[in-house]
């Protein structure tokens, strides 16, 4: 019985598994592949969420910018903008500005994570140097890197991707509420201009 975790010497190729170990290796390889596929899917899903929210925030920011540029022009076209109209204009501009800041917070950079590149390179060099045919340690290590990260006290790449998407979603919800308030303020301003 060979001991777990020992590597063969670098000048010697890793031994092929015994025929009796083949079904166990196939089952372990399938299990590892399933975990790795799920981890990759989760990482991609959270990254797509973050990208989608950033794209919508850019669109909202453009809309807010156009409206913010048009509000003062609309008020200045009035023959006699009184104090109530000016107060409404200031409130509308302020709410539009706050919405723009919230959109920018959606776009703000956040920490990202990835499995440790140095560790992956070392494993690849070991794999090539030993001419391994079947070694589940590599796939298992990559899967663990995605699921658990590189250090016990640091978040994994999946955790960071989820936190990134959730943070962008939080600021996007606030920006959407700000846009609702801004639209109401602009509508009130238009009503005052028309009367």
MOVEN-V932978 format. One record per backbone hydrogen bond with DSSP energy under -1.0 kcal/mol. CO is the residue of the C=O (numbers start at 1). NH is the residue of the N-H. E is the energy in kcal/mol with one decimal. If there is no record, write none. Layout:
BEGIN
co=CO nh=NH e=E
co=CO nh=NH e=E
END
This chain:
BEGIN
co=9 nh=12 e=-1.9
co=21 nh=25 e=-2.4
co=22 nh=26 e=-2.5
co=23 nh=27 e=-2.3
co=24 nh=28 e=-2.6
co=25 nh=29 e=-2.6
co=26 nh=30 e=-2.2
co=27 nh=31 e=-2.4
co=28 nh=32 e=-2.7
co=29 nh=33 e=-2.4
co=30 nh=34 e=-2.1
co=31 nh=35 e=-2.2
co=32 nh=36 e=-2.6
co=33 nh=37 e=-2.6
co=34 nh=38 e=-2.2
co=35 nh=39 e=-2.5
co=36 nh=40 e=-2.4
co=37 nh=41 e=-2.3
co=38 nh=42 e=-2.6
co=39 nh=43 e=-2.3
co=40 nh=44 e=-2.6
co=41 nh=45 e=-2.7
co=42 nh=46 e=-2.4
co=43 nh=47 e=-2.0
co=44 nh=48 e=-2.4
co=45 nh=49 e=-2.2
co=46 nh=50 e=-2.2
co=47 nh=51 e=-2.4
co=48 nh=52 e=-2.7
co=49 nh=53 e=-2.4
co=50 nh=54 e=-2.1
co=51 nh=55 e=-2.2
co=52 nh=56 e=-2.3
co=53 nh=57 e=-2.2
co=54 nh=58 e=-1.9
co=55 nh=59 e=-1.8
co=56 nh=60 e=-2.5
co=57 nh=61 e=-2.5
co=58 nh=62 e=-2.2
co=59 nh=63 e=-2.1
co=60 nh=64 e=-2.8
co=61 nh=65 e=-2.4
co=62 nh=66 e=-2.1
co=63 nh=67 e=-2.4
co=64 nh=68 e=-2.8
co=65 nh=69 e=-1.8
co=66 nh=70 e=-1.7
co=67 nh=71 e=-2.1
co=70 nh=74 e=-2.4
co=71 nh=75 e=-2.1
co=72 nh=76 e=-2.5
co=73 nh=77 e=-1.0
co=75 nh=78 e=-1.4
co=82 nh=86 e=-2.2
co=83 nh=87 e=-2.6
co=84 nh=88 e=-2.2
co=85 nh=89 e=-2.3
co=86 nh=90 e=-2.5
co=87 nh=91 e=-2.4
co=88 nh=92 e=-2.7
co=89 nh=93 e=-2.8
co=90 nh=94 e=-2.6
co=91 nh=95 e=-2.6
co=92 nh=96 e=-2.3
co=93 nh=97 e=-2.4
co=94 nh=98 e=-2.6
co=95 nh=99 e=-2.1
co=96 nh=100 e=-2.3
co=97 nh=101 e=-2.3
co=98 nh=102 e=-2.3
co=99 nh=103 e=-2.3
co=100 nh=104 e=-2.1
co=101 nh=105 e=-1.8
co=102 nh=106 e=-1.4
co=103 nh=107 e=-1.4
co=116 nh=120 e=-1.9
co=117 nh=121 e=-2.5
co=118 nh=122 e=-2.4
co=119 nh=123 e=-2.3
co=120 nh=124 e=-2.2
co=121 nh=125 e=-2.5
co=122 nh=126 e=-2.4
co=123 nh=127 e=-2.5
co=124 nh=128 e=-2.6
co=125 nh=129 e=-2.7
co=126 nh=130 e=-2.0
co=127 nh=132 e=-1.5
co=130 nh=14 e=-1.4
co=136 nh=140 e=-2.8
co=137 nh=141 e=-2.3
co=138 nh=142 e=-2.4
co=139 nh=143 e=-2.4
co=140 nh=144 e=-2.7
co=141 nh=145 e=-2.2
co=142 nh=146 e=-1.7
co=143 nh=147 e=-2.5
co=144 nh=148 e=-3.1
co=146 nh=158 e=-1.2
co=156 nh=160 e=-2.5
co=157 nh=161 e=-2.3
co=158 nh=162 e=-2.4
co=159 nh=163 e=-2.7
co=160 nh=164 e=-2.3
co=161 nh=165 e=-2.3
co=162 nh=166 e=-2.9
co=163 nh=167 e=-2.5
co=164 nh=168 e=-2.3
co=165 nh=169 e=-2.3
co=166 nh=170 e=-2.3
co=167 nh=171 e=-2.1
co=168 nh=172 e=-2.3
co=169 nh=173 e=-2.4
co=170 nh=174 e=-1.7
co=171 nh=175 e=-2.4
co=172 nh=176 e=-2.5
co=173 nh=177 e=-2.2
co=174 nh=178 e=-2.6
co=175 nh=179 e=-2.3
co=176 nh=180 e=-2.0
co=177 nh=181 e=-2.4
co=178 nh=182 e=-2.7
co=179 nh=183 e=-2.7
co=180 nh=184 e=-2.0
co=181 nh=185 e=-2.3
co=182 nh=186 e=-2.7
co=183 nh=187 e=-2.5
co=184 nh=188 e=-2.3
co=185 nh=189 e=-2.1
co=186 nh=190 e=-2.5
co=187 nh=191 e=-2.4
co=188 nh=192 e=-2.2
co=189 nh=193 e=-2.1
co=190 nh=194 e=-2.2
co=191 nh=195 e=-1.4
END
